[in-house]
Amino acid sequence: MIRIVIADDQELVRAGVAAILEAEEDLTVVGTAADGAEAVGLIQAVRPDIALMDIRMPEVDGIEATRRLTSSDVATRILVLTTFGADDNVLQALRAGASGFLLKDAPRQSLIAAVRAIAAGEATIERSVLRRLIDNHLQESPSRTPAPGLNRLTAREKQVLGLVARGNSNDEIAQALYISQTTVKTHIARTLMKLGARDRIQLVVLAHQSGMV
């Protein structure tokens, strides 16, 4: 069972998202919070697997709440759920340690799939947002510094990393390299370990900082 906390300053949003998630047999909402400070306290107390975190909240916003949680001993993964798709919000959320970014107008199945993906360690970000973020990141970051451990990757692992960095899903990577999705997951798991990366999102950042894409 995947245990979830929802943090949003709008009661109707909290109730609506909770209803969608609770309808799934493998998902359960163990608490909700109306602001970032309340979210941090709640998450530290109940230790859910996933926290859905709004960005714009009073007092302590979702980005600061995410930063506080990821710098603590809490293992909860953060999925930022917001109406705002601006690149600076995405960058701030990812730098704060979020494992995914989803817009509130995404279909309900995208929300459910994102929660399950993050719970499985497959950090997620909407394709359109990722593409725009990658394009801007490349334009604004002319200097490249190879990530420590990059030379430990096999040729195949580097191929997989390059495709991950371009925003391809496991299924798309499998099709492109004519390998199974299970093999793709194995390559990604080994790459995460060798690069000391937290999740798939960090792999995207590391690959671009290393000039692989």
PyMOL commands that set and color helices and strands:
alter all, ss='L'
color gray80, all
select helices_A, chain A and resi 11-22+36-46+62-70+87-96+108-119+127-140+150-152+155-165+170-177+181-195+200-209
alter helices_A, ss='H'
color red, helices_A
select strands_A, chain A and resi 2-7+27-33+50-53+77-82+100-103+124-125
alter strands_A, ss='S'
color yellow, strands_A
deselect
rebuild
show_as cartoon
